[in-house]
Amino acid sequence: MEKKEELKKELAIIEKWEKDQGNLWIWERLGRLPFKLLDKITPQFVHNKVGVLLDEIGNYIQTGGKYLVSDKQLFELIGKETNLTIESINEVKDIPLSTMNTVSQKLTENRKKVATVQGATTGIGGIFTLAIDVPALLAISLKTLQEIAIIHGYDPNEKSERIFIIKCLQFSSADIVGKKAILKELSGYYQNGSQSGEMMSQLQGWREVVYTYRDQFGWKKLFQMVPIAGMIFGAFTNRSMISDLAEVGVMLYRKRRIMERLGVTAEGQI
């Protein structure tokens, strides 16, 4: 287990990362403009697909649905890094942060490869296969965040944990105003854990997640409208989006684990 000084140093790195997220604001604002124009020329079946995503996100929060991942494979991966036999998430909680980071990076590289292939495949047909790409990328995103949760010792089978995962997804898609609001919401979660009533009361905000997630495509997906050439842009875009999402997941889950090890009180004092 890390010493208190080491944990505080790691926490400072994450807090600096949180502040740096504000520097992306102008680019995110510009990135959303093309999608507003695309809305006017996008076929109705693409809009219908977004409606389906709303229902799927709702089902995921309630039950996990088809997006839940198997923890056994992750236990084996963690076991190889630690030379231990891992049989439960409770055993994962006590592994070193460095091991959590190593396993997370290996996982991220694998998910980035899957997203790259997915983007290249759906990019062949331009805007018509975009309807396939959006839900497929959402599935990869949810599974990536769940795996990161398990690696840090948190169980996606718990409803409260799935809400945190959705908040991570929302954070990666939000502008600076949204990011600040989410970080404020999560501060109570860090201090009070999964029993935080405030986090549970924000369940109705999941619809916004789908729209901000879709808007994030913006100019990144603009060139994917072009058949064949969309393969290149689709592959690059999907890879970068999963890379960014994984970074968010690792940072936010790493912060939770650090603060729990430091023993943060309800008032947020260490």
C-alpha positions in Angstrom: 0.0 0.0 0.0 1.3 3.5 -0.9 2.4 5.9 1.8 0.2 8.9 2.6 2.7 11.3 1.0 2.6 9.3 -2.2 -1.1 9.3 -2.3 -1.3 13.0 -1.8 1.2 13.5 -4.7 -1.0 11.3 -6.9 -4.1 13.3 -5.9 -2.4 16.6 -6.8 -1.6 15.3 -10.3 -5.3 14.4 -10.8 -6.5 17.7 -9.4 -4.2 19.5 -11.8 -5.7 17.4 -14.7 -9.2 18.4 -13.6 -8.3 22.1 -13.8 -6.6 21.6 -17.2 -9.9 20.3 -18.6 -11.1 24.0 -18.8 -8.5 24.8 -21.4 -10.4 22.7 -24.0 -13.6 24.8 -23.8 -13.2 26.9 -27.0 -12.3 23.9 -29.1 -15.3 21.9 -27.8 -17.6 24.8 -28.5 -16.3 25.0 -32.1 -16.5 21.3 -32.5 -20.2 21.2 -31.8 -21.2 23.7 -34.5 -20.9 21.4 -37.5 -23.2 18.8 -35.9 -25.9 21.4 -35.6 -25.7 21.8 -39.3 -25.5 18.1 -39.9 -28.8 17.7 -38.0 -30.6 19.4 -40.8 -29.4 17.0 -43.5 -29.1 13.8 -41.4 -31.6 11.1 -42.5 -34.4 10.4 -40.1 -33.2 6.9 -39.3 -30.1 8.4 -37.7 -32.3 10.5 -35.4 -34.3 7.4 -34.6 -31.2 5.6 -33.6 -30.5 8.4 -31.0 -33.9 7.8 -29.6 -33.0 4.1 -29.2 -29.8 5.1 -27.4 -31.9 7.0 -24.8 -33.8 3.8 -24.0 -30.6 1.7 -23.9 -28.8 4.1 -21.5 -31.9 4.1 -19.3 -31.9 0.3 -19.2 -28.2 0.2 -18.5 -28.6 2.4 -15.4 -31.5 0.3 -14.1 -30.2 -3.2 -14.8 -26.9 -3.1 -16.7 -28.6 -4.8 -19.6 -26.5 -6.1 -22.4 -23.6 -3.9 -21.6 -22.4 -5.5 -18.4 -18.9 -7.0 -18.7 -17.4 -10.2 -17.2 -15.1 -9.5 -14.2 -13.4 -12.9 -14.4 -11.2 -12.0 -17.4 -10.1 -8.8 -15.7 -9.3 -10.8 -12.5 -7.0 -13.0 -14.6 -5.3 -10.0 -16.1 -4.8 -8.4 -12.7 -3.5 -11.7 -11.4 -0.8 -11.9 -14.0 0.4 -8.4 -13.0 0.4 -9.2 -9.3 1.2 -12.9 -9.3 -1.9 -13.3 -7.1 -5.1 -15.3 -7.5 -7.9 -12.7 -7.7 -11.4 -14.0 -7.1 -13.4 -11.0 -6.1 -13.5 -7.2 -6.5 -12.8 -6.7 -2.8 -9.4 -8.3 -3.4 -8.7 -5.8 -6.2 -9.2 -2.8 -3.8 -5.9 -3.3 -2.1 -3.6 -3.7 -5.1 -1.0 -0.9 -5.7 -2.1 2.1 -7.8 0.8 1.4 -10.1 -0.7 -2.0 -11.0 -4.1 -0.5 -11.5 -2.6 2.0 -13.9 -0.6 -0.6 -15.8 -3.7 -2.9 -16.3 -5.8 0.2 -17.2 -3.3 1.2 -19.9 -3.2 -2.4 -21.4 -7.0 -2.4 -21.4 -7.2 1.0 -23.0 -4.8 0.0 -25.8 -7.0 -3.0 -26.6 -10.2 -1.0 -26.6 -8.6 1.6 -28.8 -7.8 -1.0 -31.4 -11.4 -2.3 -31.3 -12.7 1.2 -31.7 -10.3 1.9 -34.6 -11.6 -1.2 -36.5 -15.1 -0.2 -35.7 -14.7 3.3 -37.0 -13.0 2.2 -40.2 -15.6 -0.4 -40.9 -18.6 1.9 -40.4 -16.8 4.7 -42.2 -17.0 2.9 -45.5 -20.6 3.9 -46.0 -20.4 7.5 -44.9 -23.3 9.1 -43.1 -25.5 6.0 -43.7 -23.3 3.8 -41.6 -22.9 6.6 -39.0 -26.2 5.2 -37.5 -24.3 2.0 -36.8 -21.2 3.7 -35.5 -22.8 5.8 -32.8 -24.4 3.0 -30.8 -21.4 0.7 -31.4 -19.0 3.3 -30.0 -21.3 3.9 -27.1 -21.2 0.1 -26.3 -17.4 0.2 -26.4 -17.4 3.3 -24.2 -19.6 1.8 -21.5 -17.6 -1.5 -21.5 -14.3 0.4 -21.2 -15.5 2.4 -18.2 -16.9 -0.7 -16.5 -13.6 -2.4 -16.9 -11.7 0.6 -15.5 -14.1 0.5 -12.6 -13.4 -3.1 -11.9 -9.6 -2.6 -12.1 -9.9 0.1 -9.4 -12.0 -2.2 -7.2 -15.6 -1.0 -8.0 -18.5 -3.2 -9.0 -20.5 -2.1 -12.1 -23.2 -4.6 -11.0 -24.2 -2.0 -8.4 -26.7 0.6 -9.7 -24.9 3.5 -7.9 -21.7 2.5 -9.7 -23.4 2.6 -13.1 -24.5 6.1 -12.3 -20.9 7.1 -11.7 -20.0 5.5 -15.0 -22.6 7.5 -16.8 -21.2 10.6 -15.1 -17.7 9.7 -16.4 -19.2 9.4 -19.9 -21.0 12.7 -19.5 -17.8 14.4 -18.3 -15.9 13.3 -21.4 -18.6 14.8 -23.6 -19.3 18.0 -21.7 -18.1 21.6 -22.2 -16.2 23.5 -19.5 -19.5 24.5 -17.8 -20.7 20.9 -17.8 -17.4 19.6 -16.6 -17.3 22.0 -13.6 -20.9 21.0 -12.7 -20.1 17.3 -12.8 -16.9 17.7 -10.8 -19.0 19.4 -8.1 -21.5 16.6 -8.2 -18.8 14.0 -7.8 -17.2 15.8 -4.9 -20.0 14.6 -2.7 -19.6 11.1 -4.1 -16.0 11.1 -3.2 -16.8 12.1 0.4 -19.9 10.1 1.1 -19.4 7.0 -1.2 -22.1 5.1 -3.1 -24.8 6.1 -0.5 -24.7 9.7 -1.6 -28.4 10.7 -2.1 -27.4 13.6 -4.3 -25.8 11.4 -6.9 -28.9 9.1 -7.0 -31.2 12.0 -7.3 -29.4 13.0 -10.6 -30.6 9.9 -12.3 -33.1 11.9 -14.4 -30.2 13.7 -16.1 -29.1 10.6 -18.1 -30.9 11.8 -21.3 -28.6 14.8 -21.5 -25.7 12.3 -21.6 -26.8 10.9 -25.0 -27.2 14.3 -26.6 -23.9 15.6 -25.3 -22.3 12.3 -26.4 -23.7 12.7 -29.8 -22.8 16.3 -30.1 -19.2 15.5 -29.2 -18.9 13.9 -32.7 -19.2 17.3 -34.2 -16.4 18.1 -36.7 -14.7 14.9 -35.8 -17.4 13.0 -37.6 -18.0 15.6 -40.3 -15.6 13.9 -42.8 -16.9 10.5 -42.0 -19.9 11.5 -44.2 -17.8 10.9 -47.2 -18.0 7.2 -48.3 -14.7 5.3 -48.4 -12.6 8.3 -47.3 -14.7 8.0 -44.1 -12.7 4.9 -43.2 -9.7 6.9 -42.3 -11.6 9.6 -40.4 -13.8 7.1 -38.7 -10.9 5.0 -37.5 -9.0 8.0 -36.2 -12.0 9.6 -34.5 -13.1 6.5 -32.7 -9.6 5.8 -31.5 -9.2 9.3 -30.1 -12.6 9.3 -28.5 -12.0 6.1 -26.6 -8.5 7.3 -25.6 -10.0 10.5 -24.1 -12.8 8.6 -22.4 -10.4 6.1 -20.9 -8.3 8.9 -19.6 -11.3 10.4 -17.9 -12.3 7.0 -16.4 -8.8 6.3 -15.1 -8.5 9.8 -13.5 -11.8 9.9 -11.8 -11.7 6.3 -10.5 -8.1 6.7 -9.5 -9.1 9.8 -7.5 -11.8 7.8 -5.7 -9.4 5.1 -4.8 -6.8 7.6 -3.5 -9.3 9.5 -1.4 -10.6 6.3 0.1 -7.1 5.3 1.0 -6.4 8.7 2.5 -9.6 8.5 4.5 -11.5 11.5 3.4 -14.1 12.7 5.9 -17.6 13.8 5.1 -16.4 17.4 5.2 -13.7 16.6 2.7 -10.8 16.9 5.1 -7.9 14.5 5.0 
